[in-house]
Amino acid sequence: MTQRQALERSIRSLGGTWDTWRAVNTLRDAGYGEGDRRQQEKRARQVLRDLADAGVIVKAAPDSATYRAVEQ
């Protein structure tokens, strides 16, 4: 399973809002916790952007890095 798949699965099952911290913790729990905190945050932000580009999540506010799941 890729990082994107792991985070997407969690977002779809848990719902709610997702920020960098929540994504980092979820990815770490899925076994993707390598690197220091800064590297983990950078990776989590990229995965969140990738999921937004794929239409899985949308920004909760235009000037925020907080996302919410798109209703299926």
PyRosetta script that sets phi, psi and omega in degrees:
from pyrosetta import init, pose_from_sequence

init()
pose = pose_from_sequence("MTQRQALERSIRSLGGTWDTWRAVNTLRDAGYGEGDRRQQEKRARQVLRDLADAGVIVKAAPDSATYRAVEQ")
pose.set_psi(1, 137.1)
pose.set_omega(1, 178.1)
pose.set_phi(2, -84.8)
pose.set_psi(2, 168.2)
pose.set_omega(2, 176.4)
pose.set_phi(3, -59.4)
pose.set_psi(3, -42.6)
pose.set_omega(3, 179.9)
pose.set_phi(4, -61.4)
pose.set_psi(4, -45.3)
pose.set_omega(4, 179.7)
pose.set_phi(5, -63.3)
pose.set_psi(5, -41.0)
pose.set_omega(5, 179.9)
pose.set_phi(6, -63.2)
pose.set_psi(6, -44.8)
pose.set_omega(6, -179.1)
pose.set_phi(7, -71.0)
pose.set_psi(7, -39.5)
pose.set_omega(7, 178.6)
pose.set_phi(8, -61.3)
pose.set_psi(8, -42.7)
pose.set_omega(8, 179.4)
pose.set_phi(9, -59.7)
pose.set_psi(9, -44.2)
pose.set_omega(9, 179.8)
pose.set_phi(10, -66.1)
pose.set_psi(10, -42.8)
pose.set_omega(10, 179.8)
pose.set_phi(11, -61.7)
pose.set_psi(11, -45.0)
pose.set_omega(11, -179.1)
pose.set_phi(12, -66.7)
pose.set_psi(12, -35.2)
pose.set_omega(12, -177.8)
pose.set_phi(13, -84.5)
pose.set_psi(13, -33.4)
pose.set_omega(13, -176.3)
pose.set_phi(14, -96.7)
pose.set_psi(14, -28.7)
pose.set_omega(14, -178.6)
pose.set_phi(15, 64.2)
pose.set_psi(15, -157.5)
pose.set_omega(15, 179.4)
pose.set_phi(16, 79.3)
pose.set_psi(16, -165.3)
pose.set_omega(16, 179.1)
pose.set_phi(17, -97.9)
pose.set_psi(17, 151.0)
pose.set_omega(17, -175.9)
pose.set_phi(18, -130.7)
pose.set_psi(18, 125.3)
pose.set_omega(18, 174.8)
pose.set_phi(19, -121.9)
pose.set_psi(19, -177.8)
pose.set_omega(19, -177.5)
pose.set_phi(20, -57.8)
pose.set_psi(20, -45.2)
pose.set_omega(20, -177.0)
pose.set_phi(21, -61.5)
pose.set_psi(21, -44.7)
pose.set_omega(21, -179.5)
pose.set_phi(22, -66.1)
pose.set_psi(22, -39.6)
pose.set_omega(22, 178.5)
pose.set_phi(23, -65.8)
pose.set_psi(23, -42.2)
pose.set_omega(23, 178.2)
pose.set_phi(24, -59.1)
pose.set_psi(24, -48.8)
pose.set_omega(24, -178.6)
pose.set_phi(25, -62.5)
pose.set_psi(25, -40.4)
pose.set_omega(25, 179.7)
pose.set_phi(26, -66.3)
pose.set_psi(26, -44.6)
pose.set_omega(26, 178.9)
pose.set_phi(27, -65.0)
pose.set_psi(27, -39.8)
pose.set_omega(27, 178.3)
pose.set_phi(28, -62.2)
pose.set_psi(28, -44.0)
pose.set_omega(28, 179.6)
pose.set_phi(29, -64.5)
pose.set_psi(29, -26.1)
pose.set_omega(29, 178.5)
pose.set_phi(30, -86.8)
pose.set_psi(30, 2.4)
pose.set_omega(30, 177.0)
pose.set_phi(31, 98.5)
pose.set_psi(31, 10.6)
pose.set_omega(31, -179.8)
pose.set_phi(32, -110.2)
pose.set_psi(32, 50.2)
pose.set_omega(32, -176.5)
pose.set_phi(33, -104.3)
pose.set_psi(33, 19.2)
pose.set_omega(33, -177.9)
pose.set_phi(34, -71.9)
pose.set_psi(34, 152.6)
pose.set_omega(34, -179.9)
pose.set_phi(35, 90.6)
pose.set_psi(35, 171.7)
pose.set_omega(35, 178.7)
pose.set_phi(36, -79.3)
pose.set_psi(36, 175.3)
pose.set_omega(36, -175.4)
pose.set_phi(37, -57.5)
pose.set_psi(37, -40.1)
pose.set_omega(37, -179.8)
pose.set_phi(38, -62.4)
pose.set_psi(38, -43.7)
pose.set_omega(38, 178.7)
pose.set_phi(39, -64.9)
pose.set_psi(39, -40.2)
pose.set_omega(39, 178.8)
pose.set_phi(40, -64.0)
pose.set_psi(40, -41.3)
pose.set_omega(40, 178.9)
pose.set_phi(41, -64.8)
pose.set_psi(41, -42.7)
pose.set_omega(41, 179.9)
pose.set_phi(42, -61.7)
pose.set_psi(42, -44.7)
pose.set_omega(42, 179.9)
pose.set_phi(43, -64.1)
pose.set_psi(43, -43.0)
pose.set_omega(43, -179.7)
pose.set_phi(44, -63.6)
pose.set_psi(44, -42.2)
pose.set_omega(44, 178.3)
pose.set_phi(45, -62.3)
pose.set_psi(45, -38.5)
pose.set_omega(45, 178.7)
pose.set_phi(46, -65.9)
pose.set_psi(46, -41.9)
pose.set_omega(46, 179.2)
pose.set_phi(47, -64.8)
pose.set_psi(47, -40.7)
pose.set_omega(47, 176.7)
pose.set_phi(48, -61.0)
pose.set_psi(48, -43.2)
pose.set_omega(48, 178.0)
pose.set_phi(49, -63.7)
pose.set_psi(49, -40.3)
pose.set_omega(49, 178.4)
pose.set_phi(50, -62.1)
pose.set_psi(50, -42.1)
pose.set_omega(50, 178.9)
pose.set_phi(51, -68.1)
pose.set_psi(51, -34.6)
pose.set_omega(51, 176.1)
pose.set_phi(52, -66.5)
pose.set_psi(52, -42.5)
pose.set_omega(52, 178.1)
pose.set_phi(53, -62.2)
pose.set_psi(53, -32.0)
pose.set_omega(53, 179.8)
pose.set_phi(54, -83.0)
pose.set_psi(54, -5.5)
pose.set_omega(54, 178.1)
pose.set_phi(55, 83.9)
pose.set_psi(55, 12.4)
pose.set_omega(55, 179.8)
pose.set_phi(56, -78.3)
pose.set_psi(56, -36.8)
pose.set_omega(56, 179.8)
pose.set_phi(57, -132.0)
pose.set_psi(57, 160.7)
pose.set_omega(57, 175.2)
pose.set_phi(58, -133.2)
pose.set_psi(58, 155.7)
pose.set_omega(58, 177.8)
pose.set_phi(59, -64.8)
pose.set_psi(59, 136.9)
pose.set_omega(59, 178.4)
pose.set_phi(60, -74.2)
pose.set_psi(60, -31.1)
pose.set_omega(60, 176.6)
pose.set_phi(61, -146.3)
pose.set_psi(61, 142.4)
pose.set_omega(61, -174.6)
pose.set_phi(62, -59.3)
pose.set_psi(62, -30.9)
pose.set_omega(62, -176.9)
pose.set_phi(63, -101.3)
pose.set_psi(63, 21.2)
pose.set_omega(63, -176.1)
pose.set_phi(64, -125.8)
pose.set_psi(64, 154.9)
pose.set_omega(64, 174.7)
pose.set_phi(65, -99.8)
pose.set_psi(65, 32.9)
pose.set_omega(65, 177.6)
pose.set_phi(66, -107.4)
pose.set_psi(66, 133.5)
pose.set_omega(66, -176.3)
pose.set_phi(67, -120.5)
pose.set_psi(67, 161.9)
pose.set_omega(67, 172.6)
pose.set_phi(68, -135.5)
pose.set_psi(68, 154.3)
pose.set_omega(68, -179.0)
pose.set_phi(69, -68.9)
pose.set_psi(69, 145.1)
pose.set_omega(69, 175.4)
pose.set_phi(70, -81.4)
pose.set_psi(70, 135.2)
pose.set_omega(70, 178.2)
pose.set_phi(71, -65.3)
pose.set_psi(71, 135.3)
pose.set_omega(71, 180.0)
pose.set_phi(72, -87.5)
pose.dump_pdb("model.pdb")
